[in-house]
Amino acid sequence: MCICGPRPGPSQRGECPVSGTAGKTVEILTVKALLTETALRRITNSSYRFCPEPACDVVYFTENGDTYGKADLRVPVWQKEPFGARILCYCFGESEAGIRDEIDAEGASHAVERIRALIEAGRCACEVRNPRGACCLGDVSMAVKRITATVLRTVEAGHR
Ligand SMILES: [Zn+2]
């Protein structure tokens, strides 16, 4: 939920100072890996959180009220982009568009199985590639379900 307008003062309870959304802790290594060259010049040794609110421009914020927006990152943050063509897996590039093409061509997407096999082989790098600093598998699994439902609805509409 977006509570519009900035809230004064530092975030005591881990809430985004702009949207008031509860933020999940991320490692400073993740923040350092993903900030642009310019944004990295103002990073401080603090504890960082990720704001998941889609309507909020803030990606990272600190307990001191420092914020880093979408333009401060080297990659698009899918949570803050419109549904349809977003890259969900920052390690191996699985995207909504790719999942949709796969469902159109083969009737199902095996993105989750592909990622799981790569994770098991020790090849994922979520802590330095995914802005959230955590594994994308749950997100990709939800996206496959959502896109499958969208494709089925389109097919049904086409038969009417
Ligand atoms: Zn926010």
Residues whose N, C-alpha, C, O or C-beta is under 5 A from the ligand:
A	BS01	ZN	C16 V18 S19 T21 C51 E53 C56 V58
